[in-house]
Amino acid sequence: MRRYPPIGDHGLIGDLRTAALVSSEGVLDWYCAPRFDSPSLFASLLDHDRGGRFAVSADAPGAVVRQLYLADTAVLVTRFMTEEGVGEVIDFMPLGEAEAPPDRHRIIRILRVTRGRVRFRIDCRPAFDYGRATHTTDFPAPGTVRFTGPQEAVFLQTAGPVRLTGDGPAGVRGEAELGQDDTAAAVLTVCHDPAAEPPDPPTEADIRRAFRSTYGYWHRWVRRSRYRGRWQQMVNRSAITLKLMTYAPTGAPVAAVTAGLPEQIGGERNWDYRYTWVRDASLSVKALVDLGLDEEADAFRRWLGARVQSGRTVTGEPLQIMYRVDGDPRLDEEVLDHLEGYRGSAPVRIGNGAAEQLQLDIYGEAVFALSQARDLTQLAGYDGWVHLRELLDWLTGHWDRPDEGIWETRGGRRDFTYSRLMCWTAFDRGIRLATELARPADTAAWTAARDAVFQQIVDRGYSPRRGAFVQHFDGDVLDASLLLMPTVGFVSPKERRWLSTLDAIEADLVSDSLVHRYDPRESPDGLRGDEGTFSLCTFLWVSALARAGRLDMARYAFDKMLTYANHVGLFAEEIGPTGEQLGNFPQAFTHLALITAALALDEELDREEHTDR
């Protein structure tokens, strides 16, 4: 077992409330329960010795290992090919079970041999509360282990010929030797009550029923997508990944399921992404609607509307940039000094102090998301319109301020062009909604503000010397966030100033079709070290190229970028110098941008083919 597998060497499973990462060695090395933002039970990805893990793998040194998803599902298969036989571990978190208790979460790990004989080994040692809390271990029944922590009880139960023995006070080990067509299972159940009684022992019929229910759930869900384009497999995988990262009770997606994974190995850029960013989630709405996934889009808009209505923030602004999945605005940042961090990348942070930053772009992204509603009046009613109107009325007097910007830099506030761009978007979409819905609004004030923002961006956000729109006013630094300018309609995708901006971005920020978000040497962000290319920005680059009519370049960049996906089609936040995945994993914004790029490319390629006929 490697101390730290590559970040990208993982598959993702989940139950729409939380999720787990499983390495290609069969090690479950990241899992928080009962929610994405709960303390971890397994976090050996952040500290091999103290983080906790749940490993199920073949006891065969030198085994050839392959990992894959069952097509169009979140059922993960890890195959071990040994000299004696071929074994599989099938991992999933059950879905589609109407009778499943809401206060319990299960991870089912099926052991199966398809050829010869294989000996499996099991190593389970949870570490409650990020490894800060102690727990007790006992065996309340044959084939059942109970780990009791301060707030929950975790049960490991087996089915089939699995032998478990204690391994010190914190964990258990087990083994199972299976012949061809034999199966066994290890089922982990988290109960949010330390005094909970053990669940009924799992039977083969129970496990088969849970598998069929989960398998069927994902196939039914994928069929709801209307995407039938050129990259269906990758788009479906990205859509499933976004679904896995959405907290079903509220409809709020998290930016990533992990915390503390580094943007640079050994560096300090190690953040907690298990929260809902207004920006990321709002921009996902259009992609969801375009795929035909209206239920998910509407669920998030309801969550977003509730944030607009409540106005409850830690900043005193009407909105803040991120919240917990239940809408709680408190995300106090702390450092876990007892964890060494992924490959020594410290500090490990939980919570996120950037929640207290001023980022004016969120108002544009929020209104942009709400404007995508099929029927805004049905979704929010007149009261919802009043809250949106009050938000825009407030923004008319508060948009012209320096802020920290989209990338949450910690180097001081500036007049960021992207922030102004999204303020323009807020007013523009608000005016359209008021007109289309015939709702009362001070559209004269909104129009004046919209036009003032527009003129300010043209006068101060465009550098004649660089021939490009720039990161912040009165400077020459480029920024890949501005690739969204045509998406919101601020510029035509083939306008002269925009085409020259694309040329400048290509010259300064693009490396072998991969895109940096900005150059921290030209625009210090208050943090030490460098970072890799930003996968989100690469897909934004593809979309911008496609809309600009540079289709050969766009398709080449897109196809090349897909080769950087991991072995099961997932992307982290960044791509490092040698092609490795860096940052929190997987990143929702990247998969959203992949879908958007595929849709843009399909549309433009179809238009070109139609023109050529």
DRENKOL-725425 format. One record per residue (C-alpha): residue in three letters; x, y, z. Coordinates in steps of 0.1 Angstrom, whole numbers, padded with zeros to 4 digits, always signed. Last residue first. Layout:
# residues N
alaXYZ
...
//
This chain:
# residues 613
arg-0237+0208-0471
asp-0208+0229-0458
thr-0231+0252-0438
his-0248+0222-0421
glu-0213+0208-0411
glu-0203+0242-0398
arg-0235+0245-0377
asp-0231+0210-0363
leu-0195+0218-0354
glu-0206+0250-0337
glu-0233+0233-0316
asp-0212+0203-0308
leu-0183+0225-0297
ala-0205+0246-0275
leu-0222+0216-0258
ala-0188+0199-0253
ala-0174+0231-0237
thr-0204+0235-0214
ile-0201+0199-0203
leu-0164+0202-0196
ala-0170+0235-0178
leu-0194+0218-0154
his-0168+0190-0149
thr-0142+0216-0140
phe-0165+0235-0117
ala-0174+0203-0098
gln-0138+0195-0088
pro-0129+0159-0081
phe-0108+0162-0062
asn-0092+0191-0044
gly-0059+0203-0058
leu-0035+0187-0082
gln-0039+0160-0109
glu-0006+0150-0126
gly+0003+0160-0161
thr+0040+0165-0155
pro+0038+0202-0148
gly+0006+0199-0127
ile-0030+0198-0139
glu-0055+0216-0116
glu-0088+0213-0098
ala-0092+0176-0100
phe-0107+0158-0130
leu-0125+0125-0133
gly-0129+0102-0163
val-0122+0068-0147
his-0085+0066-0155
asn-0079+0102-0147
ala-0087+0130-0171
tyr-0056+0145-0187
thr-0064+0129-0221
leu-0097+0149-0221
met-0076+0180-0224
lys-0061+0169-0257
asp-0096+0163-0271
phe-0107+0197-0260
ala-0076+0216-0272
tyr-0078+0199-0306
arg-0115+0206-0309
ala-0110+0243-0300
met-0080+0248-0324
asp-0099+0232-0353
leu-0130+0252-0344
arg-0117+0287-0343
gly-0151+0301-0350
ala-0151+0325-0320
arg-0178+0304-0303
ala-0155+0274-0305
leu-0125+0293-0292
ala-0145+0306-0262
ser-0158+0272-0253
val-0123+0256-0255
trp-0108+0284-0234
leu-0136+0279-0208
phe-0125+0242-0208
thr-0089+0251-0201
cys-0100+0276-0175
leu-0118+0249-0155
ser-0087+0227-0156
phe-0065+0254-0140
thr-0029+0250-0150
gly-0006+0242-0121
glu+0002+0264-0091
asp+0031+0284-0078
gly+0045+0291-0044
arg+0038+0315-0016
leu+0004+0333-0012
gly-0005+0370-0012
asp-0020+0369-0047
pro+0009+0387-0065
ser-0003+0397-0101
glu+0027+0395-0124
arg+0043+0366-0106
pro+0009+0351-0098
asp+0003+0347-0136
tyr-0034+0342-0141
arg-0059+0313-0145
his-0034+0291-0163
val-0046+0274-0194
leu-0037+0240-0209
ser-0035+0239-0248
asp+0002+0232-0247
ser+0007+0261-0223
val-0018+0289-0225
leu-0016+0319-0202
asp+0005+0345-0219
ala+0004+0340-0257
glu-0030+0323-0258
ile-0045+0349-0235
ala-0032+0376-0258
asp-0047+0360-0288
leu-0080+0355-0271
thr-0080+0392-0261
ser-0073+0401-0297
leu-0104+0381-0307
trp-0124+0399-0281
arg-0114+0434-0291
arg-0123+0425-0328
glu-0157+0410-0320
lys-0161+0373-0329
pro-0175+0361-0296
ser-0197+0392-0293
val-0191+0410-0261
phe-0210+0414-0228
gly-0233+0385-0237
val-0229+0364-0205
thr-0211+0336-0224
pro-0191+0361-0245
met-0174+0375-0214
leu-0168+0341-0197
leu-0132+0339-0210
leu-0127+0368-0186
ser-0120+0343-0159
ala-0087+0335-0177
asp-0070+0366-0164
leu-0044+0388-0181
val-0023+0414-0163
asp-0019+0448-0181
gly-0032+0472-0154
asp-0055+0503-0152
phe-0084+0482-0140
his-0080+0446-0130
gln-0075+0413-0148
val-0073+0426-0183
phe-0094+0429-0215
ala-0069+0427-0244
gly-0049+0445-0270
arg-0020+0445-0246
arg-0012+0482-0251
pro-0049+0491-0257
ser-0056+0476-0222
tyr-0093+0470-0217
gly-0107+0471-0181
arg-0105+0509-0177
asp-0126+0524-0205
val-0145+0494-0217
ile-0151+0481-0182
gln-0161+0515-0170
gln-0185+0520-0199
phe-0202+0487-0192
val-0205+0494-0155
ala-0221+0528-0162
asp-0245+0513-0187
arg-0257+0487-0162
ala-0260+0513-0135
ala-0281+0535-0157
thr-0302+0506-0168
trp-0308+0494-0132
ala-0318+0529-0122
ala-0343+0531-0151
thr-0355+0496-0144
asp-0368+0505-0110
ala-0389+0474-0108
pro-0425+0463-0111
arg-0429+0430-0129
ala-0439+0425-0165
leu-0423+0390-0166
glu-0404+0397-0198
thr-0395+0433-0189
ala-0386+0427-0153
leu-0366+0396-0163
arg-0347+0414-0190
ile-0338+0443-0167
gly-0326+0418-0140
arg-0305+0399-0166
asp-0287+0431-0176
phe-0283+0444-0140
ala-0268+0412-0128
thr-0247+0407-0159
trp-0232+0442-0155
cys-0223+0432-0119
met-0208+0401-0134
leu-0185+0421-0156
arg-0175+0444-0128
ser-0163+0414-0108
tyr-0145+0401-0138
thr-0127+0434-0143
phe-0113+0434-0108
asp-0110+0468-0091
arg-0086+0456-0064
arg-0086+0443-0029
gly-0057+0429-0010
gly-0032+0400-0015
arg-0053+0371-0002
thr-0067+0360-0036
glu-0101+0345-0036
trp-0099+0336-0073
ile-0131+0355-0083
gly-0120+0388-0070
glu-0109+0402-0036
asp-0129+0434-0040
pro-0127+0471-0051
arg-0160+0489-0051
asp-0184+0503-0077
trp-0212+0478-0073
his-0227+0491-0041
gly-0254+0517-0049
thr-0270+0499-0078
leu-0264+0467-0060
trp-0290+0475-0033
asp-0318+0480-0059
leu-0306+0447-0075
leu-0310+0428-0042
glu-0344+0445-0035
arg-0356+0433-0069
leu-0345+0398-0062
his-0364+0398-0029
val-0395+0413-0045
trp-0394+0387-0073
gly-0393+0359-0048
asp-0424+0374-0031
tyr-0441+0375-0064
gly-0437+0338-0070
ala-0405+0319-0067
leu-0407+0288-0090
gln-0440+0296-0107
thr-0430+0332-0114
leu-0396+0321-0125
asp-0410+0298-0151
arg-0383+0278-0171
ala-0357+0293-0148
gln-0325+0305-0165
ser-0329+0340-0150
leu-0323+0327-0115
ala-0288+0314-0125
phe-0278+0347-0141
val-0292+0366-0111
ala-0269+0345-0088
glu-0239+0348-0112
gly-0242+0385-0114
tyr-0245+0389-0076
ile-0216+0366-0070
asp-0192+0388-0090
leu-0190+0413-0061
gln-0165+0392-0042
leu-0160+0406-0007
gln-0142+0380+0015
glu-0157+0365+0046
ala-0162+0331+0030
ala-0125+0332+0021
gly-0119+0320+0056
asn-0128+0285+0046
gly-0135+0257+0070
ile-0109+0229+0073
arg-0073+0236+0066
val-0043+0212+0064
pro-0012+0234+0067
ala+0007+0217+0052
ser+0016+0196+0021
gly+0037+0168+0036
arg+0028+0142+0010
tyr-0009+0150+0015
gly-0010+0168+0049
glu+0010+0160+0081
leu-0022+0160+0102
his-0019+0171+0139
asp-0019+0208+0130
leu-0054+0207+0116
val-0057+0244+0108
glu-0090+0263+0113
glu-0113+0283+0091
asp-0147+0293+0104
leu-0174+0285+0078
arg-0205+0301+0092
pro-0230+0310+0064
asp-0253+0280+0072
gly-0273+0274+0039
asp-0277+0236+0045
val-0249+0228+0021
arg-0225+0251+0039
tyr-0222+0286+0024
met-0201+0304-0001
ile-0195+0338-0017
gln-0216+0358+0007
leu-0249+0374-0002
pro-0268+0405+0011
glu-0236+0419+0025
gly-0230+0421+0063
thr-0201+0397+0060
val-0212+0368+0082
thr-0243+0363+0061
arg-0280+0360+0065
gly-0298+0378+0037
ser-0327+0354+0042
gln-0344+0360+0009
val-0313+0358-0013
arg-0301+0327+0005
ala-0336+0311+0001
gly-0335+0320-0036
leu-0302+0301-0039
trp-0316+0270-0024
arg-0347+0272-0046
arg-0324+0278-0076
phe-0304+0247-0066
ala-0335+0225-0067
asp-0347+0241-0100
ala-0314+0232-0117
glu-0315+0196-0103
glu-0351+0191-0115
asp-0343+0207-0149
leu-0318+0181-0159
gly-0325+0186-0197
leu-0288+0188-0206
asp-0292+0224-0215
val-0309+0231-0182
leu-0280+0214-0163
ala-0255+0234-0182
lys-0274+0267-0176
val-0276+0259-0139
ser-0239+0251-0134
leu-0230+0288-0135
ser-0249+0293-0103
ala-0232+0264-0085
asp-0197+0277-0092
arg-0205+0313-0083
val-0227+0308-0053
trp-0200+0285-0039
thr-0214+0255-0019
tyr-0190+0239+0005
arg-0167+0210+0007
tyr-0138+0229-0009
asp-0114+0232+0021
trp-0081+0247+0010
asn-0045+0237+0007
arg-0024+0264-0011
glu+0004+0262+0014
gly+0029+0242-0007
gly+0045+0208-0003
ile+0029+0195-0035
gln+0013+0225-0053
glu-0024+0229-0055
pro-0026+0208-0024
leu-0054+0186-0011
gly-0067+0202+0021
ala-0104+0194+0019
thr-0122+0169-0003
val-0157+0164-0018
ala-0153+0193-0043
ala-0172+0225-0051
val-0202+0213-0032
pro-0236+0212-0049
ala-0268+0225-0031
gly-0301+0208-0039
thr-0312+0210-0003
pro-0319+0174+0008
ala-0300+0160-0022
tyr-0265+0174-0013
thr-0250+0176-0048
met-0215+0161-0054
leu-0228+0128-0068
lys-0250+0147-0092
leu-0220+0167-0105
thr-0200+0134-0110
ile-0230+0118-0128
ala-0230+0148-0152
ser-0193+0146-0157
arg-0195+0109-0165
asn-0224+0115-0189
val-0205+0143-0207
met-0174+0120-0210
gln-0194+0091-0225
gln-0215+0114-0247
trp-0186+0132-0264
arg-0200+0136-0299
gly-0235+0147-0289
arg-0266+0129-0277
tyr-0273+0150-0246
arg-0309+0147-0236
ser-0302+0137-0200
arg-0331+0120-0183
arg-0316+0086-0194
val-0288+0093-0170
trp-0311+0092-0140
arg-0328+0059-0150
his-0294+0043-0154
trp-0282+0057-0121
tyr-0312+0044-0101
gly-0311+0010-0118
tyr-0275+0003-0106
thr-0284+0015-0071
ser-0315-0006-0068
arg-0298-0036-0084
phe-0268-0033-0060
ala-0291-0029-0030
arg-0311-0060-0039
arg-0280-0081-0045
ile-0267-0070-0011
asp-0299-0078+0007
ala-0302-0112-0011
glu-0266-0121-0001
thr-0274-0113+0035
pro-0263-0084+0056
pro-0265-0088+0094
asp-0294-0067+0108
pro-0281-0033+0119
pro-0261-0031+0151
glu-0278-0011+0179
ala-0272+0026+0181
ala-0257+0041+0213
pro-0232+0063+0195
asp-0260+0078+0175
his-0255+0091+0139
cys-0252+0056+0125
val-0226+0049+0099
thr-0228+0015+0082
leu-0199-0003+0065
val-0206-0034+0046
ala-0180-0060+0037
ala-0191-0085+0011
ala-0185-0121-0002
thr-0187-0137-0036
asp-0176-0169-0052
asp-0178-0172-0090
gln-0143-0187-0092
gly-0128-0194-0058
leu-0126-0170-0028
glu-0102-0166+0001
ala-0113-0140+0026
glu-0092-0120+0050
gly-0097-0096+0078
arg-0081-0069+0099
val-0096-0047+0125
gly-0089-0013+0139
ala-0084+0011+0168
pro-0076-0009+0199
gly-0050-0031+0183
asp-0058-0052+0152
gly-0090-0072+0161
thr-0098-0101+0139
leu-0123-0106+0110
arg-0127-0137+0089
val-0148-0134+0057
pro-0164-0165+0041
gly-0197-0148+0031
ala-0213-0116+0045
thr-0195-0091+0066
gln-0204-0063+0089
leu-0185-0032+0098
phe-0205-0009+0121
val-0198+0028+0128
ala-0213+0044+0159
glu-0217+0082+0160
gln-0210+0113+0180
pro-0181+0106+0204
gly-0169+0075+0186
thr-0179+0038+0188
phe-0164+0014+0164
arg-0186-0018+0162
val-0175-0049+0145
thr-0199-0075+0132
gly-0192-0110+0117
pro-0203-0128+0148
ala-0221-0103+0172
pro-0212-0073+0194
phe-0175-0073+0184
asp-0158-0043+0201
thr-0138-0012+0192
thr-0136+0020+0212
his-0130+0055+0198
thr-0106+0084+0202
ala-0112+0118+0187
arg-0087+0140+0167
gly-0083+0118+0137
tyr-0102+0141+0114
asp-0132+0138+0138
phe-0131+0100+0141
ala-0103+0079+0128
pro-0116+0047+0113
arg-0094+0016+0110
cys-0104-0011+0085
asp-0079-0034+0069
ile-0093-0062+0047
arg-0073-0088+0027
phe-0085-0107-0003
arg-0072-0141-0014
val-0079-0149-0050
arg-0087-0182-0067
gly-0091-0190-0104
arg-0113-0167-0125
thr-0142-0143-0119
val-0137-0138-0081
arg-0159-0114-0062
leu-0157-0092-0032
ile-0186-0067-0028
arg-0179-0035-0009
ile-0211-0018+0003
ile-0209+0017+0019
arg-0239+0026+0040
his-0252+0058+0055
arg-0277+0058+0083
asp-0299+0086+0096
pro-0323+0086+0066
pro-0332+0049+0072
ala-0334+0030+0038
glu-0370+0019+0031
ala-0373+0037-0003
glu-0340+0022-0015
gly-0331+0041-0047
leu-0295+0046-0037
pro-0269+0024-0020
met-0233+0036-0017
phe-0211+0017-0041
asp-0179-0004-0044
ile-0173-0036-0064
val-0140-0053-0055
glu-0129-0077-0081
gly-0108-0108-0083
val-0088-0124-0111
gly-0069-0156-0105
glu-0037-0174-0094
glu-0012-0153-0113
thr-0030-0121-0102
met-0054-0097-0119
phe-0070-0074-0094
arg-0100-0055-0106
thr-0115-0024-0089
val-0151-0018-0099
leu-0170+0015-0091
val-0207+0018-0092
ala-0215+0055-0099
thr-0234+0046-0131
asp-0233+0053-0168
ala-0212+0023-0176
leu-0200+0003-0147
tyr-0171+0024-0135
leu-0135+0014-0139
gln-0104+0004-0120
arg-0075-0018-0132
val-0049-0035-0110
val-0021-0059-0121
ala-0011-0079-0090
gly+0026-0076-0081
pro+0021-0086-0045
ala-0011-0107-0041
asp-0033-0102-0011
ala-0061-0087-0033
ser-0076-0055-0019
val-0101-0041+0006
ala-0088-0011+0025
phe-0107+0011+0049
arg-0086+0040+0061
gly-0079+0063+0090
gly-0061+0097+0091
arg-0034+0091+0117
asp-0007+0071+0098
his-0013+0080+0062
asp-0022+0116+0069
leu-0042+0137+0044
leu-0052+0108+0020
ser-0054+0087+0052
ala-0087+0106+0058
phe-0113+0081+0069
leu-0140+0091+0094
ser-0139+0127+0084
pro-0157+0156+0101
ser-0188+0167+0083
asp-0188+0190+0053
phe-0199+0163+0027
arg-0226+0152+0051
pro-0232+0123+0076
ala-0203+0115+0073
cys-0169+0122+0058
tyr-0149+0097+0037
trp-0114+0098+0022
asp-0089+0069+0020
leu-0111+0040+0008
val-0082+0018-0003
gly-0089-0006-0032
glu-0055-0002-0047
ser-0070+0020-0075
ser-0079+0044-0047
val-0114+0048-0034
leu-0128+0083-0026
ala-0160+0086-0006
ala-0191+0107-0009
thr-0218+0125+0012
arg-0255+0133+0009
leu-0262+0123-0026
asp-0253+0086-0018
gly-0217+0086-0030
ile-0188+0069-0049
leu-0158+0085-0065
gly-0128+0068-0081
his-0092+0075-0073
asp-0057+0077-0087
gly-0061+0114-0095
ile-0046+0125-0062
pro-0016+0102-0067
pro-0014+0075-0040
tyr+0001+0086-0007
arg+0016+0060+0017
arg+0014+0034-0010
met+0000+0000+0000
//
